[in-house]
């Protein structure tokens, strides 16, 4: 079973409300280091 990392980000819908989306990403290789950047 691979480790899960929970990613959350916000979006605005057409009515201007803030929608929070949550996404779980599975990394099958434990020894791989992945850096995620939001610019």
C-alpha positions as CSV (number, residue, x, y, z in Angstrom):
1,X,0.0,0.0,0.0
2,X,1.5,3.3,-1.1
3,X,1.5,6.5,1.0
4,X,-1.2,9.0,0.3
5,X,-0.7,12.8,0.3
6,X,-3.7,15.0,0.6
7,X,-3.7,18.1,-1.6
8,X,-6.1,20.9,-1.2
9,X,-6.6,24.0,-3.3
10,X,-9.3,26.6,-3.7
11,X,-11.3,27.8,-6.7
12,X,-14.0,30.4,-7.2
13,X,-17.1,29.3,-9.0
14,X,-19.3,31.4,-11.3
15,X,-21.1,32.9,-8.2
16,X,-17.8,34.0,-6.6
17,X,-18.0,31.4,-3.8
18,X,-14.8,29.7,-2.7
19,X,-14.8,26.0,-3.6
20,X,-12.2,23.8,-1.8
21,X,-11.2,20.8,-3.8
22,X,-9.3,18.0,-2.1
23,X,-7.4,15.4,-4.0
24,X,-5.5,12.4,-2.8
25,X,-2.4,11.4,-4.8
26,X,-0.8,8.0,-4.6
27,X,2.9,7.7,-4.9
28,X,3.7,4.0,-5.5
29,X,7.5,4.5,-5.1
30,X,8.3,5.3,-1.5
31,X,11.9,6.3,-2.1
32,X,10.9,8.9,-4.8
33,X,10.9,12.5,-3.5
34,X,8.4,14.7,-5.3
35,X,8.2,18.4,-4.7
36,X,5.0,20.2,-5.5
37,X,5.1,23.9,-6.0
38,X,2.3,26.4,-6.5
39,X,3.4,29.5,-8.3
